Amino acid sequence: METAPQYERHYDEKGFWKKLAKVAAQVGSKVLYPALQLYYLLQSKDVPKSAKTLIIGALGYLILPTDLVPDFIPALGFTDDLTALMVVLRNLYKYITPEISARAKEEANKLLKQ
């Protein structure tokens, strides 16, 4: 699986957290949890650089507001983002540790309570 460079360039940590805080209530844990799992995978020393490139592409796609299905479209706006996150997550599932899952769940819960 390849990620397009135009999505990778949209990823930055500040933009990621800003986007999650902005859309948390709208997207719920179905988008937050996989996004956070990928974010914490990106931080892991055990994940190879090639896998991190996939993660950055998927997270960049999430941050980009005008992607295949624009985020502002009610009920559909994040379906393409979720698909991108899940495809990458499925390919990198072997790297997810119980600690990464726990951190992602904890952070998703915090974002949903804001």
Rosetta blueprint (number, residue, H / E / L):
1 M L
2 E L
3 T L
4 A L
5 P H
6 Q H
7 Y H
8 E H
9 R L
10 H L
11 Y L
12 D L
13 E H
14 K H
15 G H
16 F H
17 W H
18 K H
19 K H
20 L H
21 A H
22 K H
23 V H
24 A H
25 A H
26 Q H
27 V H
28 G L
29 S H
30 K H
31 V H
32 L H
33 Y H
34 P H
35 A H
36 L H
37 Q H
38 L H
39 Y H
40 Y H
41 L H
42 L H
43 Q H
44 S L
45 K L
46 D L
47 V L
48 P L
49 K H
50 S H
51 A H
52 K H
53 T H
54 L H
55 I H
56 I H
57 G H
58 A H
59 L H
60 G H
61 Y H
62 L H
63 I H
64 L L
65 P L
66 T L
67 D L
68 L L
69 V L
70 P L
71 D L
72 F L
73 I L
74 P L
75 A L
76 L L
77 G L
78 F L
79 T H
80 D H
81 D H
82 L H
83 T H
84 A H
85 L H
86 M H
87 V H
88 V H
89 L H
90 R H
91 N H
92 L L
93 Y H
94 K H
95 Y H
96 I L
97 T L
98 P H
99 E H
100 I H
101 S H
102 A H
103 R H
104 A H
105 K H
106 E H
107 E H
108 A H
109 N H
110 K H
111 L H
112 L H
113 K H
114 Q L
